Amino acid sequence: MVEHETQGCASCGFPSYAGHVTSCQIANRNESAEEAASEDDRKKFFALFIKCTGITDDLSRRIQLDLKYFDRLPRSIFGEGVRGGERRIFQIHDQEQNVIAGAELVMGENGDRKEAYFGHKIVDEGHRGRDLGHVLVDKRLQIATESGCVEAWSLVEQDNIAALRSITKDGFLIRGNGITKNGGEASRDTYYVSRNLTQEPATPLPFADIKSIRHAETTDQLMGEKILIALGNKALTQEAFNNGYFGRQVVLPKDSETITQPMILMEKTVNVARNTPEE
């Protein structure tokens, strides 16, 4: 098992590399995430999941499918993958104790490392825009670091701009195409994102500094420490991954007058926990 030291934030007590700036901001609000300790709590989470996703499975079937999903997914992405996974659910309630947001966390051993997989994160439509998603990310980062995990990782749909932008704000890096197995065939419609939990993540690049970064549109323009690639240009993004780049943050037109469409800021000099997974 890889050991690492934890340095706590003086203001909130969270491990500093778990995102203490965001955690301190959250501590000043009334929102908090609690673990779903009972089967009834779990059912409330899955009921919210079905409500928000529009999935029509009955609740008991959804729960069973979810358990099989988490038993299978980590191993389908990384060779041996996470073994002996500890599966936990965290929820946020309103004043009437209704579940308005929730998220899943799986922790387990991957060789001599302990890792955390961030599963489904759901926020009720009527409560979005309140940073509840970031509260759930911070809670899982806190639990993962306290449990000795050295890396947190997840999968995000390639076309979900809001989710990609949100998770990179939380210190995750876009590492490459996520590989999942469906009926024995590989699917590459997701990005694999990860965050090294043994150190502070890189801070987002100020938007004023983005103006001078080259916009890469062809493979021969994949050079330099930092480049910008259109989020919809998946082929060029894959070539950038193949050439050692990692996605640092998602930039939108509202962020800079030089941006006309959603783009990924790619960088070569970032700290990563290990290699991008291969099929």
CORZI-V976840 format. One record per residue. N is the residue number from 1. PSI is psi in degrees with one decimal (999 if undefined). NEAR is the number of other C-alpha atoms within 12 Angstrom. Layout:
N_PSI_NEAR ; N_PSI_NEAR
//
This chain:
1_130.8_15 ; 2_127.0_19 ; 3_148.0_16 ; 4_152.8_21 ; 5_147.0_18 ; 6_126.6_24 ; 7_120.5_21 ; 8_147.3_23 ; 9_135.8_20 ; 10_-25.0_13 ; 11_-42.1_17 ; 12_-14.4_21 ; 13_-7.1_20 ; 14_153.1_30 ; 15_134.3_34 ; 16_-35.8_29 ; 17_0.9_38 ; 18_8.0_42 ; 19_55.6_39 ; 20_-24.3_30 ; 21_-49.9_28 ; 22_-39.9_34 ; 23_-40.1_35 ; 24_-38.2_22 ; 25_-40.7_20 ; 26_-34.4_27 ; 27_-22.1_20 ; 28_0.4_14 ; 29_175.0_15 ; 30_-3.6_16 ; 31_138.2_27 ; 32_151.3_31 ; 33_134.8_34 ; 34_151.9_30 ; 35_140.4_27 ; 36_104.5_26 ; 37_-17.5_16 ; 38_165.4_15 ; 39_-34.1_15 ; 40_-39.3_16 ; 41_-41.0_25 ; 42_-41.4_31 ; 43_-35.9_27 ; 44_-38.9_32 ; 45_-47.4_40 ; 46_-30.1_43 ; 47_-40.5_31 ; 48_-39.6_32 ; 49_-46.9_34 ; 50_-40.5_25 ; 51_-43.2_24 ; 52_-28.5_23 ; 53_-17.3_18 ; 54_8.3_13 ; 55_136.7_15 ; 56_2.2_15 ; 57_145.0_18 ; 58_161.2_17 ; 59_-45.2_22 ; 60_-38.9_19 ; 61_-39.4_17 ; 62_-41.2_26 ; 63_-43.7_23 ; 64_-41.7_17 ; 65_-39.2_17 ; 66_-43.0_27 ; 67_-41.4_23 ; 68_-37.0_16 ; 69_-46.2_23 ; 70_-25.5_34 ; 71_-27.0_25 ; 72_-39.4_24 ; 73_-50.0_31 ; 74_-40.1_38 ; 75_-24.0_26 ; 76_-18.2_27 ; 77_-42.6_35 ; 78_103.9_28 ; 79_-103.3_19 ; 80_-40.2_18 ; 81_-171.7_29 ; 82_123.3_33 ; 83_149.9_28 ; 84_40.5_21 ; 85_135.4_27 ; 86_115.3_25 ; 87_124.5_32 ; 88_151.5_33 ; 89_137.2_41 ; 90_141.7_43 ; 91_156.6_43 ; 92_132.6_39 ; 93_153.9_28 ; 94_-174.3_21 ; 95_-23.8_11 ; 96_10.0_8 ; 97_22.3_13 ; 98_141.8_19 ; 99_117.7_37 ; 100_-8.3_37 ; 101_151.5_46 ; 102_162.6_45 ; 103_156.1_41 ; 104_149.1_40 ; 105_131.1_38 ; 106_129.2_41 ; 107_141.7_39 ; 108_179.3_34 ; 109_137.4_28 ; 110_92.7_28 ; 111_-124.4_16 ; 112_14.3_17 ; 113_150.1_26 ; 114_129.3_35 ; 115_162.5_44 ; 116_132.7_44 ; 117_125.5_46 ; 118_111.9_43 ; 119_-149.1_33 ; 120_137.6_36 ; 121_121.3_36 ; 122_133.1_37 ; 123_126.9_36 ; 124_138.6_30 ; 125_-36.4_18 ; 126_-4.6_16 ; 127_16.3_21 ; 128_160.6_16 ; 129_10.3_15 ; 130_14.5_20 ; 131_23.3_26 ; 132_-33.2_36 ; 133_-39.7_38 ; 134_-33.6_37 ; 135_-43.6_40 ; 136_-36.8_41 ; 137_-46.9_48 ; 138_-39.2_43 ; 139_-43.8_39 ; 140_-35.8_47 ; 141_-40.7_47 ; 142_-48.9_35 ; 143_-42.1_35 ; 144_-44.8_38 ; 145_-39.2_36 ; 146_-25.2_29 ; 147_0.0_31 ; 148_13.0_30 ; 149_141.4_41 ; 150_-11.1_40 ; 151_143.4_43 ; 152_140.1_48 ; 153_162.8_48 ; 154_177.9_42 ; 155_137.7_36 ; 156_134.8_35 ; 157_136.1_27 ; 158_-29.1_32 ; 159_-0.6_22 ; 160_84.6_19 ; 161_-42.7_25 ; 162_-41.9_22 ; 163_-40.6_30 ; 164_-41.5_37 ; 165_-41.1_33 ; 166_-46.5_30 ; 167_-29.2_39 ; 168_-30.2_38 ; 169_-27.3_32 ; 170_12.8_43 ; 171_5.2_42 ; 172_149.2_46 ; 173_142.5_47 ; 174_111.8_48 ; 175_-24.1_45 ; 176_-172.5_41 ; 177_131.5_35 ; 178_138.4_33 ; 179_113.2_32 ; 180_155.2_32 ; 181_121.8_21 ; 182_109.4_15 ; 183_29.1_8 ; 184_-6.0_10 ; 185_145.0_11 ; 186_137.2_17 ; 187_133.0_21 ; 188_39.2_25 ; 189_11.6_21 ; 190_160.8_28 ; 191_141.4_39 ; 192_125.3_40 ; 193_147.6_46 ; 194_161.2_42 ; 195_127.0_44 ; 196_120.3_36 ; 197_4.8_44 ; 198_2.9_32 ; 199_166.7_27 ; 200_138.9_28 ; 201_159.1_32 ; 202_141.3_26 ; 203_149.0_21 ; 204_144.3_27 ; 205_131.5_25 ; 206_140.6_16 ; 207_-29.7_22 ; 208_-28.3_15 ; 209_-12.5_17 ; 210_-23.0_28 ; 211_-35.3_22 ; 212_0.3_18 ; 213_136.0_29 ; 214_138.9_26 ; 215_112.4_31 ; 216_127.5_26 ; 217_-14.5_23 ; 218_163.5_21 ; 219_-31.2_20 ; 220_-6.6_13 ; 221_6.0_21 ; 222_78.5_29 ; 223_157.6_24 ; 224_168.2_20 ; 225_-36.9_22 ; 226_140.8_31 ; 227_161.1_37 ; 228_132.7_42 ; 229_136.8_42 ; 230_132.4_33 ; 231_-29.7_36 ; 232_-9.0_20 ; 233_77.5_23 ; 234_-33.1_24 ; 235_-44.6_19 ; 236_-35.9_29 ; 237_-41.2_37 ; 238_-40.4_35 ; 239_-37.0_25 ; 240_-43.0_38 ; 241_-43.9_34 ; 242_-24.6_21 ; 243_15.6_23 ; 244_11.8_26 ; 245_154.6_35 ; 246_145.1_41 ; 247_123.8_47 ; 248_-41.2_43 ; 249_161.5_43 ; 250_129.7_45 ; 251_135.5_40 ; 252_161.9_26 ; 253_-31.9_18 ; 254_-13.8_14 ; 255_-30.0_22 ; 256_143.0_21 ; 257_-13.5_16 ; 258_-4.4_22 ; 259_124.0_27 ; 260_-7.1_18 ; 261_161.0_22 ; 262_133.9_29 ; 263_157.0_39 ; 264_126.9_44 ; 265_113.2_42 ; 266_142.3_44 ; 267_148.6_35 ; 268_-24.2_25 ; 269_63.1_17 ; 270_155.4_31 ; 271_126.6_28 ; 272_157.5_33 ; 273_-30.6_27 ; 274_-174.8_22 ; 275_156.0_19 ; 276_138.5_29 ; 277_148.5_27 ; 278_153.2_20 ; 279_999_19
//
